Amino acid sequence: MRPYLTYLPGLADLMGRSGLYVEIWVREFNATLWIDKDHEYIQFTFIGDPMRLYRSKILERLRLRVQH
C-alpha cells in the first residue's frame, strides 16, 4: 500500500507509526481501499461505514504543503 500513498508526503508514515497499529483496522482498511485516479481522495469502508478522505483535508490536517 505504501507506494500508493507517496504522493502525500507523510501519510504512509502516519499510517505506519509505531504504537498506533491496530491490526483489525489495517486489515479492513486494506481490504476496501480505493484511491481516486487523480489522487483527489481515498475511499474506504471502516466498520461497515463508507469513508472518503479528500486530499485537501489530509494536507490541511497534516499541515503539509504541495510541492510542485
MARKE-292706 format. One record per residue (C-alpha): x, y, z. Coordinates in nm, 3 decimals, decimal comma. Each point is the difference from the previous one (the first is absolute). Layout:
<tordos>
- X Y Z
...
</tordos>
This chain:
<tordos>
- 0,000 0,000 0,000
- 0,291 0,237 0,072
- 0,074 0,074 -0,371
- -0,356 0,129 -0,048
- 0,033 0,252 0,282
- 0,332 0,161 -0,088
- -0,168 0,287 -0,186
- -0,097 0,137 0,342
- 0,324 0,042 0,194
- -0,033 -0,133 0,353
- -0,324 -0,196 -0,050
- 0,166 -0,342 -0,025
- 0,207 0,074 0,310
- -0,308 0,116 0,189
- -0,180 -0,323 -0,081
- 0,300 -0,208 0,106
- 0,096 0,187 0,316
- 0,107 -0,238 0,274
- -0,231 -0,027 0,297
- -0,308 0,090 -0,205
- -0,031 -0,324 -0,196
- -0,337 -0,168 0,045
- 0,002 -0,317 -0,209
- -0,376 -0,025 -0,059
- -0,015 0,363 -0,124
- 0,289 -0,056 -0,240
- -0,145 -0,327 -0,126
- -0,342 0,152 -0,073
- 0,149 0,322 -0,144
- 0,228 -0,192 -0,237
- -0,285 -0,222 -0,116
- -0,221 0,290 -0,105
- 0,236 0,283 -0,104
- -0,071 0,194 -0,320
- 0,233 0,275 -0,119
- -0,148 0,247 -0,248
- 0,185 -0,006 -0,335
- 0,076 0,373 0,035
- 0,103 -0,047 0,366
- -0,264 0,245 0,119
- -0,133 -0,240 0,265
- 0,029 -0,343 0,152
- -0,310 -0,198 0,084
- -0,036 -0,297 0,231
- -0,245 -0,177 0,227
- 0,062 0,009 0,373
- -0,214 -0,218 0,226
- -0,257 -0,018 -0,280
- -0,021 0,378 -0,055
- 0,127 0,151 -0,328
- 0,261 0,270 0,057
- 0,155 0,243 -0,247
- 0,307 0,207 0,082
- 0,073 0,284 -0,238
- 0,354 0,098 -0,088
- -0,053 0,360 0,107
- -0,126 -0,104 0,344
- 0,287 -0,247 0,049
- 0,253 0,270 -0,090
- -0,171 0,245 0,234
- -0,013 -0,243 0,293
- 0,362 -0,108 -0,045
- 0,107 0,364 -0,050
- 0,169 -0,088 -0,328
- 0,051 0,209 -0,313
- -0,005 -0,130 -0,356
- 0,342 0,009 -0,165
- -0,005 0,052 -0,375
</tordos>
